[in-house]
């Protein structure tokens, strides 16, 4: 009799804030220890998801410093007594203005200091899971992406979306840096790698290479 083992990683997407940002509850099925990725707000919804899935949160990890992705990360970290890892320190500029941006967007924003800034080549653990870190600037200068090779899953924040890419018209944005990050760091992870974007539906890199009007192979060859 063949025993079917559960996948090592499970994830639940919980849209938060008026901007409907995809906060991801990510956990290791063996240990049931997990992390919130980009808990921008709506903390009661996040606590309910954690309880529903029976996950013990051991850390918060962040892709970048925009208000909808990390406005209440510091508050949640204090409540749960857990560290914050990420983003890259180049996003200190954005985290330092969370209270100001919160007032502008009508979203709770609390300035915090991550326990660990991340750089290209770092790894982040969640239970027994090991996520690889890629620095993917352009949308913000300190944006990072998390990849779990065994699950063929990436959490890309606002770098890439189904059919679109991140905005680069914010302060310190850079369109060419974003295109370079997508094509040189994300595409090599494989066409069959699925990704959770910061907003909207999931997709995979192969679909975007064929159909994304901004970064498809055809668009980039033009």
LUMSE-804509 format. One record per residue: residue in one letter; chain; x, y, z of N, C-alpha, C in turn. Coordinates in Angstrom, 3 decimals, always signed. Layout:
BEGIN
resn | chain | neast | nnorth | nup | caeast | canorth | caup | ceast | cnorth | cup
a | A | X | Y | Z | X | Y | Z | X | Y | Z
...
***
This chain:
BEGIN
resn | chain | neast | nnorth | nup | caeast | canorth | caup | ceast | cnorth | cup
x | A | +0.862 | -1.199 | +0.000 | +0.000 | +0.000 | +0.000 | +0.892 | +1.240 | +0.000
x | A | +0.621 | +2.146 | -0.901 | +1.412 | +3.370 | -1.001 | +0.779 | +4.465 | -0.157
x | A | +1.590 | +5.036 | +0.721 | +1.101 | +6.129 | +1.569 | +1.339 | +7.454 | +0.859
x | A | +0.296 | +8.262 | +0.768 | +0.421 | +9.582 | +0.155 | +0.726 | +10.605 | +1.232
x | A | +1.905 | +11.186 | +1.145 | +2.312 | +12.163 | +2.148 | +1.796 | +13.551 | +1.774
x | A | +1.482 | +14.373 | +2.776 | +1.045 | +15.741 | +2.472 | +2.215 | +16.540 | +1.908
x | A | +1.931 | +17.568 | +1.123 | +3.012 | +18.421 | +0.617 | +3.714 | +19.097 | +1.799
x | A | +4.992 | +19.409 | +1.651 | +5.690 | +20.038 | +2.788 | +5.198 | +21.447 | +3.090
x | A | +4.630 | +22.116 | +2.086 | +4.221 | +23.519 | +2.239 | +2.750 | +23.659 | +1.909
x | A | +2.081 | +24.431 | +2.730 | +0.711 | +24.841 | +2.391 | +0.609 | +26.345 | +2.560
x | A | -0.323 | +26.937 | +1.832 | -0.480 | +28.389 | +1.879 | -1.948 | +28.760 | +1.738
x | A | -2.337 | +29.802 | +2.444 | -3.684 | +30.361 | +2.331 | -3.545 | +31.855 | +2.087
x | A | -4.232 | +32.357 | +1.083 | -4.159 | +33.781 | +0.748 | -5.314 | +34.515 | +1.429
x | A | -4.976 | +35.577 | +2.144 | -5.971 | +36.373 | +2.862 | -5.852 | +37.819 | +2.381
x | A | -6.737 | +38.279 | +1.491 | -6.662 | +39.675 | +1.037 | -6.932 | +40.638 | +2.198
x | A | -6.078 | +41.665 | +2.313 | -6.202 | +42.623 | +3.415 | -6.113 | +44.052 | +2.895
x | A | -6.576 | +44.957 | +3.699 | -6.608 | +46.408 | +3.469 | -7.560 | +46.749 | +2.316
x | A | -7.962 | +48.023 | +2.209 | -8.822 | +48.426 | +1.089 | -8.182 | +48.181 | -0.276
x | A | -6.855 | +47.989 | -0.313 | -6.163 | +47.736 | -1.582 | -6.155 | +46.250 | -1.946
x | A | -6.798 | +45.415 | -1.103 | -6.922 | +43.976 | -1.381 | -5.558 | +43.351 | -1.685
x | A | -4.649 | +43.553 | -0.772 | -3.293 | +43.006 | -0.881 | -3.300 | +41.556 | -0.416
x | A | -2.624 | +40.700 | -1.166 | -2.605 | +39.270 | -0.849 | -1.614 | +38.966 | +0.270
x | A | -2.084 | +38.958 | +1.502 | -1.272 | +38.437 | +2.592 | -1.331 | +36.909 | +2.504
x | A | -0.179 | +36.261 | +2.641 | -0.135 | +34.804 | +2.565 | +0.217 | +34.221 | +3.925
x | A | -0.635 | +33.296 | +4.391 | -0.314 | +32.476 | +5.553 | +0.358 | +31.221 | +5.011
x | A | +1.638 | +31.081 | +5.323 | +2.459 | +30.008 | +4.771 | +2.874 | +29.094 | +5.920
x | A | +2.738 | +27.763 | +5.739 | +3.160 | +26.910 | +6.843 | +3.755 | +25.583 | +6.389
x | A | +4.554 | +25.037 | +7.313 | +5.202 | +23.739 | +7.156 | +4.239 | +22.681 | +7.682
x | A | +3.846 | +21.731 | +6.836 | +2.821 | +20.760 | +7.248 | +3.344 | +19.775 | +8.293
x | A | +4.650 | +19.578 | +8.360 | +5.174 | +18.625 | +9.353 | +5.146 | +19.218 | +10.760
x | A | +5.519 | +20.490 | +10.870 | +5.614 | +21.113 | +12.194 | +4.400 | +21.976 | +12.536
x | A | +3.606 | +22.339 | +11.513 | +2.487 | +23.279 | +11.658 | +2.952 | +24.639 | +12.184
x | A | +4.200 | +24.945 | +11.911 | +4.727 | +26.281 | +12.209 | +4.712 | +27.090 | +10.914
x | A | +4.388 | +28.373 | +11.037 | +4.184 | +29.157 | +9.826 | +4.636 | +30.589 | +9.949
x | A | +4.366 | +31.324 | +8.867 | +4.718 | +32.741 | +8.800 | +3.629 | +33.477 | +8.037
x | A | +3.444 | +34.725 | +8.387 | +2.632 | +35.611 | +7.563 | +3.567 | +36.353 | +6.615
x | A | +3.239 | +36.348 | +5.333 | +3.985 | +37.093 | +4.336 | +3.179 | +38.344 | +4.002
x | A | +3.733 | +39.506 | +4.300 | +3.107 | +40.797 | +4.000 | +1.760 | +41.005 | +4.705
x | A | +1.755 | +40.979 | +6.047 | +0.516 | +41.247 | +6.786 | +0.261 | +42.749 | +6.900
x | A | -0.321 | +43.329 | +5.852 | -0.474 | +44.772 | +5.786 | -1.528 | +45.358 | +6.696
x | A | -2.518 | +44.565 | +7.070 | -3.598 | +45.082 | +7.905 | -4.658 | +44.036 | +8.141
x | A | -5.834 | +44.482 | +8.614 | -6.946 | +43.565 | +8.913 | -6.486 | +42.423 | +9.812
x | A | -5.859 | +42.773 | +10.921 | -5.275 | +41.758 | +11.795 | -6.287 | +40.752 | +12.346
x | A | -7.545 | +41.133 | +12.629 | -8.501 | +40.112 | +13.068 | -8.694 | +38.997 | +12.033
x | A | -8.704 | +39.351 | +10.737 | -8.818 | +38.334 | +9.686 | -7.610 | +37.401 | +9.707
x | A | -6.444 | +37.953 | +9.945 | -5.225 | +37.149 | +9.947 | -5.189 | +36.226 | +11.162
x | A | -5.568 | +36.740 | +12.309 | -5.601 | +35.881 | +13.494 | -6.616 | +34.755 | +13.326
x | A | -7.746 | +35.064 | +12.680 | -8.754 | +34.028 | +12.443 | -8.225 | +32.951 | +11.501
x | A | -7.493 | +33.351 | +10.467 | -6.924 | +32.379 | +9.528 | -5.905 | +31.486 | +10.223
x | A | -5.077 | +32.065 | +11.045 | -4.076 | +31.316 | +11.811 | -4.742 | +30.266 | +12.693
x | A | -5.808 | +30.662 | +13.367 | -6.532 | +29.743 | +14.249 | -7.244 | +28.662 | +13.445
x | A | -7.881 | +29.055 | +12.359 | -8.636 | +28.107 | +11.519 | -7.746 | +26.981 | +11.010
x | A | -6.534 | +27.321 | +10.592 | -5.636 | +26.317 | +10.013 | -4.752 | +25.644 | +11.062
x | A | -4.860 | +26.078 | +12.312 | -4.084 | +25.454 | +13.376 | -2.594 | +25.693 | +13.270
x | A | -2.222 | +26.892 | +12.786 | -0.821 | +27.211 | +12.549 | -0.257 | +28.053 | +13.699
x | A | +0.948 | +27.711 | +14.143 | +1.673 | +28.529 | +15.112 | +2.628 | +29.436 | +14.349
x | A | +2.397 | +30.732 | +14.435 | +3.225 | +31.684 | +13.694 | +4.563 | +31.854 | +14.397
x | A | +5.656 | +31.695 | +13.644 | +6.981 | +31.863 | +14.238 | +7.707 | +33.097 | +13.722
x | A | +7.203 | +33.707 | +12.639 | +7.835 | +34.930 | +12.144 | +6.935 | +35.607 | +11.120
x | A | +7.274 | +36.835 | +10.804 | +6.642 | +37.598 | +9.721 | +7.730 | +37.862 | +8.692
x | A | +7.429 | +37.628 | +7.419 | +8.397 | +37.944 | +6.376 | +7.770 | +38.926 | +5.384
x | A | +8.602 | +39.838 | +4.888 | +8.098 | +40.952 | +4.090 | +8.811 | +41.041 | +2.747
x | A | +8.014 | +41.276 | +1.691 | +8.605 | +41.462 | +0.363 | +9.094 | +42.883 | +0.157
x | A | +8.352 | +43.871 | +0.692 | +8.768 | +45.262 | +0.524 | +8.040 | +46.159 | +1.505
x | A | +8.380 | +47.446 | +1.466 | +7.969 | +48.348 | +2.519 | +6.728 | +49.184 | +2.283
x | A | +5.920 | +48.871 | +1.291 | +4.719 | +49.670 | +1.048 | +3.637 | +49.400 | +2.101
x | A | +2.827 | +50.418 | +2.355 | +1.853 | +50.420 | +3.439 | +0.909 | +49.224 | +3.395
x | A | +0.432 | +48.834 | +2.211 | -0.544 | +47.740 | +2.138 | +0.096 | +46.382 | +2.395
x | A | +1.416 | +46.321 | +2.343 | +2.129 | +45.061 | +2.577 | +2.670 | +44.937 | +4.000
x | A | +2.935 | +46.061 | +4.651 | +3.551 | +45.942 | +5.984 | +3.089 | +46.982 | +6.983
x | A | +1.991 | +47.668 | +6.694 | +1.545 | +48.734 | +7.581 | +1.361 | +48.308 | +9.024
x | A | +0.814 | +47.099 | +9.233 | +0.586 | +46.623 | +10.600 | +1.483 | +45.443 | +10.957
x | A | +2.556 | +45.246 | +10.186 | +3.471 | +44.138 | +10.477 | +4.093 | +44.281 | +11.866
x | A | +4.491 | +45.503 | +12.205 | +5.107 | +45.722 | +13.508 | +4.144 | +45.454 | +14.652
x | A | +2.899 | +45.872 | +14.481 | +1.877 | +45.640 | +15.502 | +1.642 | +44.149 | +15.690
x | A | +1.505 | +43.412 | +14.582 | +1.256 | +41.973 | +14.661 | +2.459 | +41.244 | +15.272
x | A | +3.656 | +41.655 | +14.900 | +4.857 | +41.020 | +15.450 | +4.905 | +41.168 | +16.968
x | A | +4.555 | +42.359 | +17.456 | +4.544 | +42.576 | +18.909 | +3.476 | +41.723 | +19.573
x | A | +2.286 | +41.655 | +18.969 | +1.197 | +40.860 | +19.552 | +1.569 | +39.387 | +19.657
x | A | +2.213 | +38.871 | +18.610 | +2.529 | +37.447 | +18.567 | +3.888 | +37.120 | +19.181
x | A | +4.695 | +38.154 | +19.439 | +6.018 | +37.931 | +19.999 | +6.962 | +37.242 | +19.033
x | A | +6.893 | +37.650 | +17.758 | +7.712 | +37.010 | +16.725 | +8.557 | +38.056 | +15.997
x | A | +9.659 | +37.622 | +15.369 | +10.513 | +38.548 | +14.623 | +9.969 | +38.852 | +13.231
x | A | +10.489 | +39.927 | +12.646 | +10.199 | +40.310 | +11.265 | +11.476 | +40.148 | +10.449
x | A | +11.377 | +39.439 | +9.319 | +12.517 | +39.268 | +8.420 | +12.158 | +39.850 | +7.057
x | A | +13.041 | +40.711 | +6.547 | +12.794 | +41.374 | +5.284 | +12.167 | +42.733 | +5.500
x | A | +12.138 | +43.524 | +4.443 | +12.723 | +43.276 | +3.121 | +14.227 | +43.592 | +3.118
x | A | +14.765 | +43.973 | +1.962 | +16.142 | +44.468 | +1.843 | +16.197 | +45.869 | +2.447
x | A | +17.335 | +46.235 | +3.012 | +17.427 | +47.505 | +3.742 | +17.221 | +48.730 | +2.861
x | A | +17.314 | +48.569 | +1.544 | +17.042 | +49.708 | +0.657 | +15.604 | +50.210 | +0.786
x | A | +14.731 | +49.419 | +1.426 | +13.349 | +49.864 | +1.646 | +13.149 | +50.534 | +2.998
x | A | +14.225 | +50.812 | +3.699 | +14.098 | +51.542 | +4.967 | +13.354 | +52.869 | +4.746
x | A | +13.595 | +53.502 | +3.601 | +12.911 | +54.752 | +3.221 | +11.396 | +54.603 | +3.331
x | A | +10.861 | +53.490 | +2.824 | +9.409 | +53.296 | +2.819 | +8.878 | +52.959 | +4.211
x | A | +9.601 | +52.128 | +4.938 | +9.133 | +51.744 | +6.270 | +9.137 | +52.946 | +7.207
x | A | +10.073 | +53.859 | +7.015 | +10.167 | +55.051 | +7.874 | +8.985 | +55.996 | +7.695
x | A | +8.248 | +55.862 | +6.600 | +7.128 | +56.777 | +6.349 | +5.773 | +56.068 | +6.435
x | A | +5.710 | +54.920 | +7.088 | +4.453 | +54.172 | +7.151 | +3.338 | +54.954 | +7.844
x | A | +3.674 | +55.683 | +8.904 | +2.608 | +56.434 | +9.586 | +2.059 | +57.526 | +8.679
x | A | +2.957 | +58.193 | +7.958 | +2.558 | +59.253 | +7.011 | +1.713 | +58.670 | +5.866
x | A | +2.175 | +57.558 | +5.284 | +1.422 | +56.937 | +4.196 | +0.099 | +56.371 | +4.695
x | A | +0.086 | +55.905 | +5.939 | -1.151 | +55.384 | +6.510 | -2.233 | +56.438 | +6.568
x | A | -1.843 | +57.645 | +6.973 | -2.824 | +58.732 | +7.012 | -3.309 | +59.056 | +5.608
x | A | -2.418 | +59.021 | +4.629 | -2.790 | +59.360 | +3.254 | -3.745 | +58.339 | +2.651
x | A | -3.547 | +57.070 | +2.984 | -4.358 | +56.001 | +2.391 | -5.511 | +55.534 | +3.280
x | A | -5.572 | +56.061 | +4.504 | -6.613 | +55.620 | +5.416 | -6.391 | +54.196 | +5.901
x | A | -5.117 | +53.792 | +5.996 | -4.740 | +52.459 | +6.447 | -3.837 | +52.618 | +7.665
x | A | -3.999 | +51.762 | +8.664 | -3.130 | +51.830 | +9.831 | -1.688 | +51.587 | +9.396
x | A | -0.794 | +52.475 | +9.810 | +0.621 | +52.322 | +9.481 | +1.483 | +52.606 | +10.692
x | A | +2.309 | +51.639 | +11.069 | +3.159 | +51.774 | +12.249 | +4.604 | +51.500 | +11.847
x | A | +5.474 | +52.476 | +12.082 | +6.891 | +52.322 | +11.742 | +7.513 | +51.250 | +12.636
x | A | +8.397 | +50.436 | +12.079 | +9.055 | +49.373 | +12.840 | +10.458 | +49.177 | +12.286
x | A | +11.240 | +48.396 | +12.984 | +12.579 | +48.020 | +12.531 | +12.601 | +46.495 | +12.387
x | A | +12.795 | +45.968 | +11.180 | +12.871 | +44.515 | +11.034 | +13.983 | +43.927 | +11.905
x | A | +13.787 | +42.703 | +12.361 | +14.824 | +42.019 | +13.123 | +15.960 | +41.565 | +12.216
x | A | +15.653 | +41.384 | +10.946 | +16.671 | +40.948 | +9.993 | +16.351 | +41.520 | +8.618
x | A | +17.257 | +42.348 | +8.111 | +17.166 | +42.773 | +6.715 | +17.700 | +41.639 | +5.847
x | A | +17.159 | +41.477 | +4.654 | +17.555 | +40.375 | +3.783 | +18.334 | +40.876 | +2.572
x | A | +19.206 | +40.025 | +2.060 | +19.952 | +40.332 | +0.847 | +19.870 | +39.143 | -0.103
x | A | +20.236 | +39.382 | -1.341 | +20.286 | +38.331 | -2.351 | +21.096 | +37.138 | -1.833
x | A | +20.527 | +35.938 | -1.981 | +21.230 | +34.740 | -1.564 | +20.929 | +34.292 | -0.143
x | A | +20.242 | +35.120 | +0.636 | +19.833 | +34.703 | +1.979 | +18.800 | +33.582 | +1.895
x | A | +18.578 | +32.925 | +3.011 | +17.498 | +31.953 | +3.126 | +16.686 | +32.269 | +4.373
x | A | +15.394 | +31.979 | +4.295 | +14.480 | +32.176 | +5.412 | +13.843 | +30.830 | +5.724
x | A | +13.817 | +30.459 | +6.994 | +13.196 | +29.190 | +7.381 | +11.812 | +29.428 | +7.970
x | A | +10.908 | +28.498 | +7.667 | +9.569 | +28.482 | +8.255 | +9.299 | +27.022 | +8.619
x | A | +9.345 | +26.700 | +9.915 | +9.306 | +25.297 | +10.298 | +10.503 | +24.595 | +9.668
x | A | +10.239 | +23.512 | +8.937 | +11.310 | +22.799 | +8.234 | +11.534 | +23.321 | +6.820
x | A | +10.725 | +24.275 | +6.391 | +10.845 | +24.808 | +5.035 | +12.016 | +25.777 | +4.946
x | A | +12.661 | +25.808 | +3.789 | +13.730 | +26.765 | +3.538 | +13.382 | +27.532 | +2.266
x | A | +13.229 | +28.844 | +2.398 | +12.896 | +29.711 | +1.271 | +14.138 | +30.460 | +0.825
x | A | +14.370 | +30.498 | -0.484 | +15.472 | +31.266 | -1.047 | +15.025 | +32.703 | -1.285
x | A | +15.944 | +33.641 | -1.053 | +15.643 | +35.067 | -1.169 | +16.320 | +35.647 | -2.408
x | A | +15.534 | +36.373 | -3.204 | +16.056 | +37.067 | -4.384 | +15.742 | +38.545 | -4.244
x | A | +16.756 | +39.385 | -4.418 | +16.550 | +40.837 | -4.388 | +16.079 | +41.261 | -5.776
x | A | +14.861 | +41.798 | -5.844 | +14.235 | +42.148 | -7.123 | +13.771 | +43.601 | -7.092
x | A | +14.681 | +44.552 | -7.197 | +14.308 | +45.962 | -7.128 | +13.584 | +46.431 | -8.386
x | A | +12.979 | +47.605 | -8.259 | +12.285 | +48.212 | -9.391 | +10.974 | +48.830 | -8.942
x | A | +10.096 | +48.012 | -8.364 | +8.860 | +48.540 | -7.769 | +9.233 | +49.370 | -6.544
x | A | +10.079 | +48.800 | -5.701 | +10.773 | +49.537 | -4.644 | +12.233 | +49.085 | -4.694
x | A | +13.143 | +49.884 | -4.142 | +14.555 | +49.511 | -4.244 | +14.943 | +48.299 | -3.413
x | A | +14.163 | +47.997 | -2.378 | +14.514 | +46.892 | -1.492 | +13.599 | +45.685 | -1.587
x | A | +12.873 | +45.574 | -2.675 | +11.911 | +44.471 | -2.832 | +12.646 | +43.127 | -2.916
x | A | +12.120 | +42.129 | -2.201 | +12.657 | +40.773 | -2.300 | +11.533 | +39.802 | -2.658
x | A | +11.941 | +38.656 | -3.201 | +11.024 | +37.574 | -3.578 | +11.455 | +36.321 | -2.835
x | A | +10.476 | +35.534 | -2.392 | +10.743 | +34.280 | -1.687 | +10.369 | +33.099 | -2.577
x | A | +11.247 | +32.078 | -2.616 | +11.025 | +30.926 | -3.494 | +11.254 | +29.647 | -2.715
x | A | +10.287 | +28.711 | -2.836 | +10.452 | +27.384 | -2.237 | +10.605 | +26.384 | -3.376
x | A | +11.841 | +25.986 | -3.696 | +12.076 | +25.164 | -4.886 | +11.283 | +23.856 | -4.913
x | A | +11.201 | +23.158 | -3.770 | +10.536 | +21.858 | -3.758 | +9.052 | +21.962 | -4.102
x | A | +8.443 | +23.076 | -3.747 | +7.018 | +23.282 | -4.027 | +6.780 | +24.015 | -5.340
x | A | +7.859 | +24.473 | -5.970 | +7.743 | +25.271 | -7.189 | +6.778 | +26.436 | -6.983
x | A | +7.021 | +27.157 | -5.882 | +6.173 | +28.283 | -5.502 | +7.035 | +29.482 | -5.168
x | A | +6.640 | +30.644 | -5.686 | +7.311 | +31.904 | -5.368 | +6.296 | +32.902 | -4.841
x | A | +6.728 | +33.726 | -3.896 | +5.919 | +34.828 | -3.392 | +6.606 | +36.097 | -3.854
x | A | +5.975 | +36.774 | -4.823 | +6.685 | +37.824 | -5.563 | +6.246 | +39.243 | -5.221
x | A | +5.342 | +39.416 | -4.251 | +4.916 | +40.770 | -3.912 | +4.423 | +41.515 | -5.133
x | A | +4.886 | +42.744 | -5.293 | +4.416 | +43.578 | -6.405 | +5.414 | +43.646 | -7.562
x | A | +6.263 | +42.620 | -7.711 | +7.172 | +42.564 | -8.855 | +6.410 | +42.190 | -10.121
x | A | +5.577 | +41.151 | -10.021 | +4.907 | +40.570 | -11.186 | +3.479 | +40.206 | -10.831
x | A | +2.572 | +40.395 | -11.783 | +1.168 | +40.019 | -11.610 | +0.717 | +39.194 | -12.809
x | A | -0.432 | +38.590 | -12.678 | -1.029 | +37.933 | -13.840 | -1.358 | +39.029 | -14.863
x | A | -0.618 | +39.039 | -15.980 | -0.881 | +39.995 | -17.045 | -0.321 | +41.384 | -16.848
x | A | +0.471 | +41.598 | -15.797 | +0.986 | +42.937 | -15.558 | +2.280 | +42.850 | -14.749
x | A | +2.838 | +44.017 | -14.438 | +4.037 | +44.100 | -13.605 | +3.830 | +45.226 | -12.595
x | A | +4.756 | +45.329 | -11.638 | +4.632 | +46.346 | -10.609 | +4.790 | +47.757 | -11.150
x | A | +4.154 | +48.695 | -10.475 | +4.319 | +50.105 | -10.826 | +5.735 | +50.556 | -10.497
x | A | +6.251 | +51.466 | -11.305 | +7.581 | +52.010 | -11.031 | +7.576 | +53.534 | -10.967
x | A | +6.375 | +54.115 | -10.825 | +6.270 | +55.572 | -10.776 | +6.280 | +56.116 | -9.352
x | A | +6.470 | +55.242 | -8.366 | +6.617 | +55.701 | -6.986 | +8.039 | +56.217 | -6.777
x | A | +8.275 | +56.980 | -5.698 | +9.649 | +57.397 | -5.403 | +10.600 | +56.205 | -5.343
x | A | +11.749 | +56.338 | -5.972 | +12.806 | +55.328 | -5.985 | +12.457 | +54.093 | -6.819
x | A | +11.389 | +54.181 | -7.624 | +11.074 | +53.095 | -8.548 | +11.986 | +53.164 | -9.767
x | A | +12.153 | +52.024 | -10.443 | +13.016 | +51.993 | -11.620 | +12.512 | +50.905 | -12.569
x | A | +11.977 | +51.335 | -13.706 | +11.341 | +50.401 | -14.641 | +12.338 | +49.381 | -15.188
x | A | +13.519 | +49.825 | -15.575 | +14.486 | +48.884 | -16.143 | +14.965 | +47.878 | -15.109
x | A | +15.160 | +48.325 | -13.878 | +15.552 | +47.393 | -12.822 | +14.488 | +46.312 | -12.633
x | A | +13.212 | +46.705 | -12.719 | +12.122 | +45.738 | -12.566 | +12.140 | +44.711 | -13.693
x | A | +12.266 | +45.174 | -14.929 | +12.316 | +44.244 | -16.065 | +13.501 | +43.289 | -15.928
x | A | +14.646 | +43.826 | -15.519 | +15.834 | +42.984 | -15.363 | +15.629 | +41.936 | -14.270
x | A | +14.995 | +42.335 | -13.164 | +14.770 | +41.400 | -12.068 | +13.859 | +40.247 | -12.504
x | A | +12.801 | +40.592 | -13.227 | +11.859 | +39.561 | -13.673 | +12.535 | +38.578 | -14.626
x | A | +13.265 | +39.108 | -15.594 | +13.807 | +38.235 | -16.640 | +15.058 | +37.486 | -16.207
x | A | +15.854 | +38.074 | -15.311 | +17.104 | +37.401 | -14.930 | +17.018 | +36.626 | -13.627
x | A | +16.005 | +36.927 | -12.796 | +15.899 | +36.223 | -11.512 | +14.672 | +35.336 | -11.400
x | A | +13.539 | +35.772 | -11.958 | +12.334 | +34.957 | -11.850 | +12.236 | +33.904 | -12.950
x | A | +12.442 | +34.291 | -14.187 | +12.304 | +33.321 | -15.283 | +13.189 | +32.088 | -15.099
x | A | +14.446 | +32.216 | -14.632 | +15.267 | +31.011 | -14.458 | +14.726 | +30.026 | -13.416
x | A | +13.773 | +30.438 | -12.590 | +13.203 | +29.522 | -11.608 | +12.310 | +28.469 | -12.255
x | A | +11.938 | +28.681 | -13.525 | +11.212 | +27.647 | -14.254 | +9.799 | +28.046 | -14.628
x | A | +9.397 | +27.671 | -15.838 | +8.054 | +27.996 | -16.329 | +6.958 | +27.397 | -15.458
x | A | +7.243 | +26.262 | -14.813 | +6.214 | +25.584 | -14.020 | +6.152 | +26.094 | -12.585
x | A | +6.872 | +27.164 | -12.279 | +6.814 | +27.759 | -10.943 | +5.591 | +28.662 | -10.840
x | A | +4.714 | +28.338 | -9.899 | +3.536 | +29.168 | -9.629 | +3.951 | +30.321 | -8.719
x | A | +3.206 | +31.429 | -8.806 | +3.547 | +32.546 | -7.920 | +2.301 | +33.212 | -7.353
x | A | +2.473 | +33.682 | -6.119 | +1.456 | +34.492 | -5.450 | +1.874 | +35.948 | -5.620
x | A | +1.084 | +36.737 | -6.348 | +1.409 | +38.163 | -6.491 | +0.850 | +38.955 | -5.315
x | A | +1.228 | +40.213 | -5.248 | +0.745 | +41.059 | -4.173 | -0.722 | +41.427 | -4.294
x | A | -1.288 | +41.300 | -5.477 | -2.701 | +41.606 | -5.707 | -3.197 | +40.696 | -6.828
x | A | -4.441 | +40.290 | -6.752 | -5.035 | +39.534 | -7.848 | -4.729 | +38.048 | -7.813
x | A | -5.004 | +37.401 | -8.946 | -4.952 | +35.943 | -9.034 | -3.528 | +35.430 | -9.203
x | A | -3.316 | +34.191 | -8.768 | -2.043 | +33.519 | -8.989 | -1.855 | +33.216 | -10.479
x | A | -0.611 | +32.959 | -10.863 | -0.279 | +32.546 | -12.218 | +0.997 | +31.716 | -12.130
x | A | +1.614 | +31.447 | -13.270 | +2.932 | +30.815 | -13.248 | +3.830 | +31.535 | -14.257
x | A | +5.127 | +31.323 | -14.105 | +6.073 | +32.085 | -14.908 | +5.958 | +31.750 | -16.399
x | A | +5.660 | +30.490 | -16.717 | +5.516 | +30.115 | -18.120 | +4.382 | +30.862 | -18.793
x | A | +3.252 | +30.991 | -18.092 | +2.103 | +31.714 | -18.654 | +2.470 | +33.169 | -18.910
x | A | +3.178 | +33.770 | -17.958 | +3.539 | +35.186 | -18.116 | +4.576 | +35.367 | -19.230
x | A | +5.465 | +34.410 | -19.395 | +6.447 | +34.515 | -20.481 | +5.770 | +34.440 | -21.851
x | A | +4.637 | +33.779 | -21.896 | +3.904 | +33.671 | -23.166 | +2.934 | +34.825 | -23.383
x | A | +2.318 | +35.315 | -22.318 | +1.160 | +36.204 | -22.495 | +1.272 | +37.589 | -21.869
x | A | +2.196 | +37.808 | -20.948 | +2.258 | +39.096 | -20.253 | +2.719 | +40.191 | -21.224
x | A | +1.907 | +41.224 | -21.454 | +2.256 | +42.225 | -22.475 | +3.482 | +43.067 | -22.124
x | A | +3.926 | +43.018 | -20.871 | +5.083 | +43.822 | -20.453 | +6.389 | +43.030 | -20.494
x | A | +6.336 | +41.760 | -20.138 | +7.581 | +40.988 | -19.993 | +7.558 | +39.631 | -20.693
x | A | +6.613 | +39.409 | -21.596 | +6.644 | +38.157 | -22.368 | +7.922 | +38.107 | -23.182
x | A | +8.292 | +36.902 | -23.611 | +9.490 | +36.766 | -24.435 | +9.379 | +37.625 | -25.694
x | A | +8.183 | +37.677 | -26.259 | +7.968 | +38.479 | -27.479 | +8.127 | +39.972 | -27.159
x | A | +7.545 | +40.412 | -26.047 | +7.635 | +41.833 | -25.682 | +9.084 | +42.240 | -25.414
x | A | +9.821 | +41.356 | -24.754 | +11.196 | +41.701 | -24.413 | +12.130 | +41.648 | -25.632
x | A | +11.720 | +40.921 | -26.647 | +12.544 | +40.834 | -27.872 | +12.285 | +42.003 | -28.820
x | A | +11.217 | +42.753 | -28.523 | +10.822 | +43.842 | -29.422 | +11.736 | +45.052 | -29.351
***
